[in-house]
C-alpha cells in the first residue's frame, strides 16, 4: 500500500455576504488541495455561518512547515512535542 503524505496548505479567499465583505487566509493540513479547500469551507460555514455561495477561493498554495504562521500547525508539522 502506498504511503499517504499529509501536506500543509494556505488557502486565501474572500467572503462576500450582502452585509459583510472580508478577505481571509487560513492554513490547514490535508492530503490534496481539494481536501484543504473543503476543510476551509466547512470551518468557515461552521464558525461564521457563511454559505458556500458567499465564499470565493482565490489561491491554494502548499507551504513548507518552516513557513507556517499558525503556531499549533507549525508544531504538528515539524513533529515537535
C-alpha positions in Angstrom: 0.0 0.0 0.0 1.3 3.5 -0.9 2.2 5.8 1.9 -0.1 8.9 2.2 1.7 12.2 2.8 -0.2 14.9 4.7 0.9 18.4 3.4 0.4 21.9 4.6 -1.7 24.4 2.6 -2.5 28.1 2.8 -6.0 28.9 1.4 -6.8 32.5 0.6 -10.1 33.9 -0.5 -13.0 36.4 0.0 -16.2 36.2 2.0 -18.8 38.3 0.1 -22.0 38.4 2.0 -24.6 41.2 1.4 -23.8 43.0 4.6 -20.2 41.7 5.2 -17.1 41.5 3.0 -13.7 40.4 4.1 -10.6 38.6 3.0 -9.3 35.6 4.7 -6.2 33.4 4.9 -6.3 30.0 6.6 -3.7 27.3 7.0 -4.7 23.7 7.1 -3.2 20.2 6.8 -4.6 18.0 4.1 -3.6 15.3 1.6 -4.8 17.1 -1.6 -5.5 20.8 -2.4 -9.2 19.9 -2.9 -9.3 18.5 0.6 -7.8 21.7 2.0 -10.5 23.8 0.3 -13.2 21.5 1.6 -11.8 21.8 5.1 -11.8 25.6 4.9 -15.3 25.8 3.6 -16.6 23.5 6.4 -14.7 25.6 9.0 -16.0 29.0 7.8 -19.5 27.7 7.4 -19.4 26.2 10.9 -17.8 29.1 12.8 -19.1 32.1 10.9 -22.3 30.8 9.4 -21.2 31.6 5.8 -22.8 29.8 3.0 -20.5 28.3 0.3 -22.0 30.5 -2.4 -20.7 33.6 -0.5 -17.1 32.2 -0.3 -14.7 32.7 -3.2 -11.4 30.8 -3.1 -8.6 32.8 -4.7 -5.5 30.8 -4.0 -4.4 27.4 -2.6 -0.6 27.1 -2.0 1.4 24.3 -0.5 3.5 25.7 2.3 6.7 24.2 3.8 6.4 23.6 7.6 9.0 26.3 8.4 6.8 29.0 6.8 3.6 28.2 8.6 2.3 31.2 10.6 -0.1 29.2 12.8 2.0 28.1 15.8 -0.1 24.9 16.6 0.1 23.7 12.9 3.8 24.5 12.7 4.5 22.4 15.8 2.5 19.5 14.5 4.1 19.7 11.0 7.6 19.9 12.4 6.9 17.0 14.8 7.7 18.9 18.0 6.1 18.0 21.2 
